[in-house]
Structures are given as structure tokens and as C-alpha cells.
């Protein structure tokens, strides 16, 4: 899959695919770590519309993974904060290097913009993988989405560490 995947900046035409990747990555991809109620609240926290995701593209520089003309994963960056805002991959192609590549390219872009360190609030799915690639765990926190509390892990990657 990775050999057929192209990584590029998001375009408005990717927005509807982003909405679907987001929804399915949460509802299917995190099923072993979050309850159904937590996943439903998380997935409902952003509209499942192309307009909403196109608007996010204007706020957060977004890198997409494209395969066969469709966005199958994406990573949003908050350049001013030096943070990975989101990282989602379609569940059926997860664990094939797509998320790792999106993340490493996004970290590279943040570092090229002068950020000495990169931060992320990682899901319970992503955090163990990041820990194994040089990310420092700063602590667990809870966020509320539509009345449901969801745990996540605050993490930081120092300038000298590998991207993962």
C-alpha cells in the first residue's frame, strides 16, 4: 500500500474524504481502547461534512496520503504552536506505514519552520507507538466531548530525537 501512496498538501477536494477517514478511524480504529459512547462523542465532535474539513484546511496546514485518487489518511499541523493537531488513517490501511510517514513529514515541516520540539495529544491507540520512537510522555489528560470523558496522552518530541 505504501508504495502506491502519494503524500501531498491537502486540497479542497480532499475534505469529504477527510471527514470519512476521521469518522471511521475513530469508530473502527479505536474500538479496542475507547467505549462506543466515547467513540460516538469523539466522532461527533467535528461535522462529517466537506465544508467543515475544508475550513480546517485553511486553519491547519494539512498533509494527506492519497491512494488511487482518494485521501486515506491525513495529518494537520498547528505551525505556531509546534503541534501535531490531528493524525488519522483509514482503518483498513492502518499499520502499513502511512501514519508514520504522514507524521515524519509533518515533523519535518514543523522543524523546517523553526520549531525545536513538536508536541501532540495522542490517543491511547497512538501513544504506545510514539513512546517507542523517542517521544517523551508528559502525562495523561482527559478531554470532554459531548458529555463523555476521553483519555489522551500529552507527548513531546525533542529536536534531536527521531521522527518515528
SEKE-42779 format. One line per 3 residues: number of its first residue (from 1); their letters; for each residue y, z, x of C-alpha. Coordinates in Angstrom, 3 decimals. Layout:
N
NUM> A> Y Z X  ...
***
This chain:
164
1> XXX> 0.000 0.000 0.000  2.471 0.955 2.732  2.150 -2.460 4.371
4> XXX> 3.259 -4.130 1.089  6.152 -1.738 0.575  9.734 -2.562 1.434
7> XXX> 12.348 0.159 1.922  15.937 -0.608 0.960  19.047 0.772 -0.678
10> XXX> 18.800 1.161 -4.446  20.265 -1.463 -6.732  21.285 -1.027 -10.375
13> XXX> 18.139 -2.949 -11.385  16.027 -0.128 -9.887  17.440 2.508 -12.230
16> XXX> 14.919 2.127 -15.061  12.032 2.284 -12.577  13.587 5.399 -11.022
19> XXX> 13.599 7.066 -14.429  9.887 6.334 -14.830  8.986 7.394 -11.284
22> XXX> 10.855 10.680 -11.826  9.123 11.354 -15.149  5.589 10.512 -14.017
25> XXX> 5.908 12.186 -10.609  6.768 15.417 -12.389  4.413 15.202 -15.350
28> XXX> 1.390 13.981 -13.380  2.106 14.647 -9.718  2.978 18.336 -10.024
31> XXX> 0.345 19.263 -12.614  -1.586 21.459 -10.194  1.455 23.555 -9.319
34> XXX> 3.561 23.882 -12.478  2.678 24.631 -16.101  3.039 21.993 -18.795
37> XXX> 6.100 23.802 -20.182  7.710 23.877 -16.726  6.991 20.185 -16.158
40> XXX> 8.325 19.180 -19.553  11.537 21.140 -18.953  11.914 19.676 -15.456
43> XXX> 11.293 16.101 -16.619  13.770 16.543 -19.486  16.489 17.790 -17.125
46> XXX> 17.585 14.201 -16.480  17.697 11.446 -19.098  14.905 8.901 -18.977
49> XXX> 17.423 6.050 -19.094  18.509 3.385 -16.658  22.159 4.301 -17.272
52> XXX> 21.652 7.868 -16.080  19.902 6.792 -12.910  22.414 4.033 -12.183
55> XXX> 25.140 6.676 -12.421  23.241 8.842 -9.933  23.096 5.903 -7.519
58> XXX> 26.903 6.000 -7.456  26.865 9.709 -6.556  23.932 9.852 -4.162
61> XXX> 23.053 7.085 -1.701  19.507 6.244 -2.738  16.731 4.654 -0.758
64> XXX> 13.913 3.044 -2.727  10.390 1.987 -1.891  9.717 -1.351 -3.550
67> XXX> 6.320 -2.939 -4.034  5.710 -6.139 -5.997  9.292 -6.091 -7.253
70> XXX> 9.245 -2.531 -8.615  10.611 0.771 -7.365  7.603 3.018 -6.708
73> XXX> 9.476 5.836 -5.007  12.974 6.927 -4.117  14.971 9.440 -2.132
76> XXX> 18.546 10.482 -2.932  20.813 11.903 -0.220  23.838 14.170 -0.530
79> XXX> 25.688 12.966 2.546  28.453 15.584 2.500  26.013 18.484 2.199
82> XXX> 23.428 17.033 4.602  20.770 17.449 1.956  17.887 15.520 0.501
85> XXX> 18.734 15.667 -3.190  15.500 14.189 -4.582  12.276 12.638 -3.338
88> XXX> 9.817 11.214 -5.871  6.877 8.814 -5.586  4.804 7.251 -8.364
91> XXX> 1.660 9.450 -8.646  -0.902 6.666 -8.211  0.553 5.778 -4.782
94> XXX> 1.261 9.318 -3.607  -0.225 10.471 -0.313  -0.118 6.963 1.160
97> XXX> 2.875 7.455 3.461  5.547 6.184 1.077  7.238 9.550 0.575
100> XXX> 7.052 10.307 4.306  8.712 7.003 5.130  11.420 7.494 2.493
103> XXX> 12.075 10.948 3.881  12.195 9.903 7.549  14.569 7.003 6.816
106> XXX> 16.799 9.287 4.767  16.862 11.927 7.503  17.770 9.213 9.997
109> XXX> 20.680 8.140 7.761  21.923 11.727 7.484  21.716 12.195 11.243
112> XXX> 23.495 8.879 11.832  26.257 10.259 9.594  26.628 13.227 11.944
115> XXX> 24.513 15.864 10.209  22.919 18.179 12.780  20.459 19.599 10.267
118> XXX> 19.026 18.475 6.952  18.157 20.703 4.002  16.038 20.316 0.899
121> XXX> 14.958 22.394 -2.058  11.305 21.381 -2.093  8.814 21.632 -4.916
124> XXX> 5.639 23.618 -4.453  3.917 20.248 -4.002  6.148 19.061 -1.144
127> XXX> 6.852 22.305 0.725  3.454 22.717 2.466  3.633 19.198 3.870
130> XXX> 7.160 19.741 5.186  6.147 23.035 6.809  3.574 21.127 8.821
133> XXX> 6.232 18.720 10.098  8.794 21.015 11.635  10.731 22.125 8.562
136> XXX> 11.765 25.787 8.535  11.211 27.737 5.325  14.362 29.636 4.359
139> XXX> 12.917 31.250 1.252  11.721 30.683 -2.277  14.116 30.487 -5.187
142> XXX> 13.872 29.950 -8.903  15.871 27.478 -10.942  16.068 27.311 -14.691
145> XXX> 15.514 24.100 -16.593  15.738 24.224 -20.379  14.700 27.855 -20.524
148> XXX> 11.819 27.524 -18.045  11.909 29.055 -14.577  10.622 26.815 -11.802
151> XXX> 9.950 27.974 -8.247  11.030 25.869 -5.294  11.357 26.391 -1.554
154> XXX> 14.596 26.107 0.405  13.897 24.367 3.715  15.817 23.111 6.731
157> XXX> 15.072 20.612 9.475  16.987 21.167 12.712  18.379 18.238 14.681
160> XXX> 15.725 18.414 17.399  12.758 18.567 15.008  10.715 15.578 13.926
163> XX> 11.432 13.975 10.570  7.927 14.352 9.193
***
